[in-house]
Amino acid sequence: MATPHAGAGCVFEAIGLKKEYEDGQVKALRGVDFRIEQGEFVAIVGQSGSGKSTLLQMLGALDHPSAGTLRYRGTSLAERPDLAAYRAHEIGFIFQAFHLLPTFTALENVQIPMFETDRSASERKQRALELLQAVGLEGRQHHFPAKLSGGERQRVAIARSLANGAKVLLADEPTGNLDSENAGVILDLIVNLRREQNFTLVLVTHDMGIASKAARVIAMKDGRIVSDKLNAP
Amino acid sequence: MTFLTVVTRGLLRRPVRTGLTIVGISIGIAAVVALVGISRGFETSWQAGMKTRGTDIVVSSMGSALTPKPFSADAVERITPLPHVAETCALLVDLMSVEKAEMMIVSARQWGGFSWKNLKVVNGRLPNDAAEKAVVLGKTAADVLQKKVGDTLQLETGELAVVGIVDGGAVVENGSIILSLPLLQEITGNEGKINIIDLRVTAGTTKSEVTALCEKITSLVPEARAVVAGEHIRDSQAYKMISAMSWGTSLLAVLVGVLGVVNTMLMTVFERTQEICVLLAIGWRRSRIVRMILWESALLGFLGGLGGAIIGVGGVKLLVLTPAIRGLLEPDLNPQLLATAVAIAVVVGVFSGLYPAWRSSRLTPSHALHG
């Protein structure tokens, strides 16, 4: 399906994107086409098995498509020589299960991605402190994940995802493990950070209430995009 | 936070398992330190004994036993007239079970030979002549045998008077029972036989002249071999066997350590699969993951090496206090051996981490989204 959302600052362009597993027995994506523009907030919705998380993996270069082309800012990801650098400097990931490293404090977890930069140890620490402050966790920086609430853990994960100045934030059910109160707080935090920093946000969810906060909603079913609509402002 | 912090946190994730792995490596390295230190100590102790006796060349026949094979005492007469030979002293040295001591050095020396001259009498006196049925004891030997001047010593069938306690200036000398040559020849049934000739060269003899003299003596006395003092132990088949066994046993112990590290690091990689995938997902390069695993295993090896060096040194120090070994040797626990042992442990660590690191490098970051 060709999307109507064309613009000068195209971040992602997918053409006939397919992903098959187990020698074609499982077809997770069955030919997906779309464009995502710079600064957009896109929610990808669909039921379990619809292919939305697979699509997020493709966008984050965590996996390769079986067929089709996925371009990031005009360059095919398949032709990029260093996908680790792409993941480190262009993309930030937020996971449903937070995936913080349990033996590191909040401050240290935020510093982990910065090992792929030229920042010195003191610069890494300073940057992490600023990010923790931005997500409202000042004073909790020396706590280990086990001593943090679910909401606090996801705040640390958000700070970590922005550590290297990501231009695109990919969020996989970021509020899926939180109660409704914390889910609202975290979603507002992500939305506000996007507004301040103007990064592109692609958020996967099965919750239409969360999707309603996005400017654009892509609905998926059985590995295909079944609708691609702009939400009313 | 530095990369080393990341590495140490990885190990602290399972402190008990990490600790047990370090203990495993430590035992292997302690075996290296102890066995190699003892076997080298055997060599250096005998070398020190030679040095205090002022011996330049040793003529002996080091076979597969720990002590040289006896040969005819006539050999001395063939050697004495040679140029550069200042003086000689014939000896018959044996390792014997004496009273309660399982193994003692019994050193019988040609009466009046220079090998008596380094002995400083601490208590009592030296024997009056070659025929006196008397011994002097090195001060450690006296302690081990619990003898004092005036006591008697049963040496196989011979009953000898302890007439003096001496300080020989070296562990081997102090651990010896020293008596005149004819007495031990008679007691052991080796009349007319010796197994060592200590030889001093004349002042100003050059190294090449010493080497030439050794060759000359060896040709004149084919039943023995002349070597520069100290080297005769290294030349011994028994010493070579002990040394090889030390390294062999050590390597087996180290192999156990290798398996321990491989197991630990593989478990680490399996347990931390998702964590590693998350690191890949947030931009860590595979090479950094590999480095992290290798540094973790190297750190395990280093800590195990340090622990092993400490345990090895402590164990050997305790061991040489036991009556069975006391006075026989002083272990050679030089810093080079300890550094080598720690280096072996680090190499073992890195080697053991190669396969787990390779496994970790094959993980795909998409696993991060699962679970």
Interface residues (C-beta under 8 A of the other chain):
Chain A: S53 L56 Q57 G60 L62 D63 A84 A85 R87 A88 H89 I91 G92 F93 F95 A97 H99 L101 P102 T103 F104 L107 E108 Q111 I112 P113 F115 E116 A121 R124 K125 R160 S161 N164 D172
Chain B: M1 T2 F3 T5 V6 R9 G10 L12 R13 Q274 E275 V278 L279 L280 A281 I282 G283 W284 R285 R286 R288 T364 P365 S366 A368 L369 G371
